[in-house]
Amino acid sequence: MDHTSPALQKENGQDVSICGQNRSWLLVDNRLSLKKKKKKSLLRPLSAPPPGATRCCPGDGPPAGAMETSRRLSREQIFVLISAASINLGSMMCYSILGPFFPKEAEKKGASNTVIGTIFGCYALFDFLASLVFGKYLVHIGAKFMFVAGMFVSGAVTVLFGLLDQVPEGPVFIAMCFLLRITDAISFEAAITASSSIVAKAFPNNVATVLGSLETFSGLGLVLGPPLGGFLYQSFGYEVPFIFLGCIVLLMVPLNMCILPNYESDKGKHSFWKLITLPKVAFLSFVITSFSSCFGFLDPTLSLFVLEKFNLPAGYVGLVFLGLALSYAISSPLVGLLSDKMPHLRKWLLVFGNLTLAGCYMLLGPAPFLHIKSQLWLLVLILVINGISAGIGLIPTFPEILSCAHENGFEEGLSTLGLVSGLFGAMWSVGAFVGPTLGGFLYEKIGFEWAAALQGLWALTSGLAMGLFYLLEHLRRRRRSELQNILGTEEERTALLSDER
């Protein structure tokens, strides 16, 4: 006995209860409805259920009660958040502590502005190389081991950096600076690549929200690092800031060894080359590089500019950095939440963030052709807007790259997350190398005002390029949709004519 519902019988062309004269038209109508449904299903993501579908099978998904429970953070997710927050906070404090006083100390030891910029920039260069290696071999090494080992080495190197004032000035001091910065870069990137992958694995449906929230701790590290470093430097000298922060990072190591969960995954089949040669990923990589170069530009230049222009003591220079870091920390989780709730807005957030950032760097000096007098309040205001625009334009890039990878056949798992995390870190490092290196050189040759204006052109270029790409992508998709509609109409006409005959 056939238990198929009358609706399904109609849909399959089996309705025989209707009068004979209407039978042929019913068959044609049913075939057309099937074609339309098939066409609509092609336009939906494969993972999406058909409209109006309900899960009734045990394996199809959790019931409503389970969905309510799943919204709460599990114990494992809480531990992942604690671990990721600890590395974001500790590493960014260690990174940003150099800004207020290291350029001045390095000058005393015989380093030029260009060399100081290169010391800042070499960190990012080896960050880039380490990103490619660690992102590719994350599954082989193990995410937890990479995280803990990277944090331990980073803390130890920070302590050693505090002993550099005992090193003879000149080439020996410069060589030791490079050696310790390179080691710190490699260890830091190991921990960050593992952290991003673990977070994306633990929160697959809220990547932008969680990463944006964790950027609060990165921003907090940037906020606390410069003023804390400046205060400790003024009060106790060169060694204490590095030894103090290095010991804090080392104390976090046993904590993370205990609470961080282990994630295992199969080895992936794809490579960095296949990922970065996707056109959309290539443009997004350029955006990441643009933002990081703008951040890195400020490391060797802003403190010197503030000291010369406004005659502030080193302790107050750290407070100037506060506006940038604090605004970035506050805006990032809000942008991440918006990005996850309304993914269609990501493209416009990216473009708007880049264009706003370009305007900020034109006004940072300000650029001489604007004929605006440089004032401390204006500088702090621009840095605040700079931080907000960075949050708007940068946070959506990670989920955009991840979704693009999945759309192009990359498997869902830790191997792809490692590639995306490594690529993000690598592109960030390219800009973080070029920004300080070129910034130190331009500051020495043409001054801060013109150097900042030239840096703003990079952000302007990336914003316009990204906007043009999204416009062309939109036109291409609309053309494809119109073509599918035309083909569907032709098929329907052919079916009608053949049935009439």
N, C-alpha and C positions, 0 to 999 in steps of 0.2 A: 504493500500500500504506500502511495506517495504522500509523504508528510510535508511536502514543500508548500509554503504559504501561497495563497492566491496571488499576492504581489509578485513573488518570485516567479510563479508560473507565467504571469503576464510578461515579466521582464525577459524571460527566455523564449518568448514567442509560443507558449503552450496553451494560451487561453482558447479553449474550444467551446466555451459556453455562450459565446456571442453568435449572433446570426451569421450565416455564411457570407452574405453580401458585404459584411464589414471585416471579414477575416483577413483579406489581403492588405487592407489599410492598417490593421492592427500590427501585422507582421512588419510592414515597412516602418511604422512608427516605433515599434520596439527595437528594430535594428538601428534606427537613427538615435534613439535614446542610449543604446549601448555604445555607439560610436562617440556620442558626446561625453558619456561618463568616462570612456577610455581616454579621450582627449584631455579631460579635466584631470584625470589621475596622473597624466604625464607632467602636468604643470605643477602638481603638488610634490613636496619632498617625499622621498620613498618612505621615510620614517613616520610621516603624518598619517593618521587614520582618516578614512573618508568622513565627509561632513555628516554629523548626526550619529556617528558610530559610537557604540558603548562597549566597554570591555566587560565581557561576561565569562571569559575563560580564566582559569586559575593562573595560567602563565602569561596572560596578556598584560598585566600590570596590577599595581596595588589598588585596593579599594579606596574610597574617600577617606576613611579613618586612617589608613596607612599614609595617604598623601599628607594629611594634617601632621602626622608624627614626623614624616620625612623633612618637613620644613624646619624642624628643630635641629640644632647642630648636634651631631653625635660626639661621643668622647674623642674618637679618632680625629674628627674635623677640628675640634677645639685644640688638640695637641698640635695639629698641623699649623693652625693659625698662630699659636704661641711661638713655635719654632721659626716660622717665616717672619713674624714680627721681630723676633730677637735678632735675626741676621740683618734685616733691613735697618733696624735702629742702630745696632752696633757698628755695622760696616759703614753706614753713611756718616756717623759721628767721626769715625776714624778717618774717613775720606775728607770731610769738610773741615776738620780741625786745622789743616795746614793754611787755609786761606788768610786769616788775619795777621799771622806773624812769620810764617816760613819764608815768603819772598824777601822780607827784610833781613832775616838771619842768613839766608843764602847769599844775599848781596855782600854781607860782612865776610863771608867765606870765599869771596872772589867769583861768584857766579853772575853772569850777565842776565839781563831780562830774557833774552832768547833762550839761554840755557835753563833758566827757571821755568819758562814755558814748556820746554822740552821735558824737564823732570816731571811736570804735571802730565804732559801729553804721553810720555812713554808708558805710563800706567794703562792708558786706554789702548795703546797699540798692542800690548801683550794681553790685555783683556780680550781684544778681538781674536787673537790667535787661540787663546785658551777657550773662548766661546765655541769656536768651530770644533775643537777636539772634544771638549766635554759634552757638547750637545750631541755629537755623533756617537760617542761611546758611553753615554749615560747609563744605558741598560746593561752594558758589559761591566762597568765599574760598580754600579749600585748607587741609587739616589741617596740613600741615607749615609753611606760611607763617604760619598763625595761631599755631602753637606757638612758633616762633622769634621772631616779632615781639613776642608777648606777654612772653616771657622777657626780651628786650632792654629793653623799656620798663620792666618791673618792676624790673630791676636798676638802671637809671638813676634811677628815682624813689626807690629806697631810698637811694642816695647823696645825693640832694638833701634827703631827710628829715633827714639828719645835719647839715645846715646851718641848720636851723630855730632853733637857739639864738642865731643872729646876727640873727634877725628881732625887731623891737620887740614888747614884750608887749602884750596886749590884743587888740583886734579883728583887727589885722594878723596876729599869730601864729595866732590861731584860724582865720582865713580861709585862710592858707597850709597849715595842717594839713589842713583839709577838701579843698583843691584837690589836694594830693599823695596823700592817701588815696584819693580818688575815681579819680585816674589809675592808681594802683597796683591798685585793685580791678578796673578794666576790663581792664588788661593781664594781670593774674593770671588772671582768668576766661577770657580768650582761650586762654591756654596750657593751663589745666586742662581745659577743654571739649575741646580738640583732643587732649590726652593721653589722656583717658578713652575717647574714640572710637577712637583709634588702637590702644589696648591691647585693647579689645573686638573690634576687627577682626582683630588679629593672633592673639588667643587666643579664638576663638568658643566653644569647648567648656569653657573653664576660666575664665570671666569672674570669678566670685567669688574663686577661689583666687588669681588674678593680682592683682586689685584689692586683695584682702586683704593679699597680700604687699607690694604697693606702699605700703599704709597703714603698713607698718613704717617706711618712709622718712619718711612724714608724721609719724608718732609720733617718729621720731628727730629730725626738725626741731623738733618741739615740745619734745623733751627737751633738745636742745642750745641752742636759741634763748634761753630765759630765763636759764640759768646763764651762758652765754657772754656774753650781753648785759649781765647784772649784773656780771660780772667785768671786762669791757672798760670799762663805765661807771665802776666804782669806780677802776680803774687809770688810765684815760686821758681820762675825761670823756664828754660827750654825743655828740660827733661820731664817734668811732672805731668804735663798734659798727655804725652804719649804713653808713659808708664801707667797712668791712671786708667785711660781708656783701654789700653791693651789688656790689662788685668781684668777689666769688666768683661771683655769679649771672651777671655780664657775661662772665666767662671761660668759662662753660658754653655760651654762645651759639654760638661757632664750632664747638665740639665737636658740638653737636646739628645744626648745619647740614650737617656732613659725614656723620654716621652715621644720621640719622633717615630712614627710607624714605618714599616718596611713595605715598599711597593715593588712587585715584580711584574715584568712584562716581556712579551716575545720581542725578538730583535726585528727591527723594521727593514723593509726592502728599499726604502727611498733614501735620497741623499740631499745634502744642502743645495747642490747644484740644481736638481730638479725643482726644489722649492723656490729658490731665488730667481729662477728663470721664468716663473709664472709672472706675467706682466703686472698684475695687481700687487703681488708681493714685492716686486722690484720697486714700484712707486711707493709703497708703504715703507720699505726699507730706507728709501731716500728721505722720507718724512722723519723717521726715527733718527737718522744721521743729522738732519737739520736741527732738531730739538737738542740733541746731545751736544752738538758743536756750540750752540748758543749758550747752554749751561756752562760748558767747559771754557768758553771764551772769558768768562768772568773770573775764573780761579786766579790766574796770574796778573790780571789787569785791574779789577775793581778795587781791591784793597789799596794798591799803589795810587790809583786815581783819587780815591777818597782822602788818603793821607796828604797828597800834594794839594788838592783843590780846597779841602775844607779843614785841614790841619787837625784831624781828629786823632786821639790816642788809639793804640791798637785794640784796647778793650771795647771801644765804641764802634770800631770798624766791624766787629762781629755782629753788632746790633743792626747794621745796615743790611747784612745778608739775611736778617730775620724776616724782612718783608717778603722776599722771594720764596723762602722755604715754607713759611707759615701759610701763605696763600695757596701754594701748591698742595700742601698737606690737607688743607680744608676742602679744596675744590675736587681733588682726585676721587674720593669715595662717592661724592655726589654725581660726578660725571660717569663713574663706573656703574652706578645704579641706573642712571638714565640710559646708558649704552645697552645694558642687559634688558631693560624693560621695553625700550624702543630701538631695536637694532637698525631700523631704517634711517635713524638720525646720525649714525656713526660717521657717514661720509661727510655730512655737513659740519659736524663737530671738528673733524680733521681739518677741513678747509678753513673754517673760521678761526680755529686755534693758530694755524700757521700764519694767516694774514694779520691777526692781532699781534702775534709775536714779532712780525716784521716791523709793525708800527712802533712797538715798544723799544726796539733797538735803535730806531731812528731818533727817538726822543731820549734815549738813555744818556747821551753825551751832554746836551742834544747835538745832532748833526749841525755843523756850522752853517749850512745853507738854509736852515730853518730860522736863524737869527733869534734864538731863544736863549736867555741867560741860564746858565747851569746853577741850580739851587738844590740844597740837600733834601728839602721836602718833596721836590719834583722827582728827584732820583729815587727816593723811597717809594713814592706812589707808582712810578713806572715799574719798579721791581715787583710790587704787589700785583699789578696787572699782568706782568710777565709770568708770574707763578700761576695765576688763574688760567691764562691762555695756554700755558704748557700742560696743565691738567686736562683742559678741554681737547687739545689736539693730540696728546700722547696716549692717554689711557685707552681709547678705542682701537689702537693699532694692533695690540696683541690678539684680541678676539677676532678682528678682521683677518689677520694672517691665518689664524687657526681655522676659521670657517672656510677661507679660500683653499687651504690645504685639503680639508675634508671634501670639498666640492670637486677637487681634481684627483681624487682617488687615494689620498693618503689615509692609512688605517687609523682608527681611533684607538689610542693607547699611549703608553709612556714613551715609546720610541718617537712618535710624531710630536708629542709635547716637548721632548728633549730637543728635537730639531728646531721647533718654533722658538723655544726659550733660548737656544744657542744662537739662532739667527738674530733674535731681538738683541741679545747681549753683544753680538758681533757688530751689528749696525750701530748700536749705541756707542760702542767703543771706537769705531771709525771716527764718528763726530767728536767724541771726547778726546781723541788724539789730535785731530786737525784743529779743533777750537782753541785749546790752550797754546799749541805750538804756533799757529798762525796769529793768534791774538797777541802773544808776547812779542812776536816779530813786528806786527803792525803797530802795536803800542809804542815800540821803540822808534819806529820810522816816522809815523804820521800822527801819533797821539791817540788818546782814548776816543775822542769824539768821532773822528773819521773812521777809526777801526770798528767801533760799534755800528756805525751806519753801514759799512761794508758787510758786517756780519748779518745785519738785517736783510740784506739782499738775498742771502741764502734761504732764509725762512720765506721770503716773498716768492722766490722761484719754486720752492717745494709746494707752497700753497696753491699757486696758479697751475702747476703741473698736475697736482692731485685733483683739482677742480676740473681741469680739462679731461683727465682720464675718466672721471665719474660721469661727465657729460656725454662723452663718446660711448661709454658702457651703457648708459641709459638709452641713447638713440639706437644702439645695436640691438638691445633687448626688445625695444618697441618694434623695430623692423622685423625681428624674428617672430614676435607675437602676431603681427599683421600677416606675415607669410603663413603661419600655422592656421590662422583663421581662414585665409583664402583657400588653402589646401583642404581644410575641413569642409568648407562650403562646396567645393568641387566634388568631394567624395559623397556628400549628401545628395547632390544633384544626380550623380551617376547611379547611386543606389535607387533613387526614386524612378529614374528613367528605365532602369533594368527591370524593376518590379512592375511598372506599368505595362511593359511589353510582355 
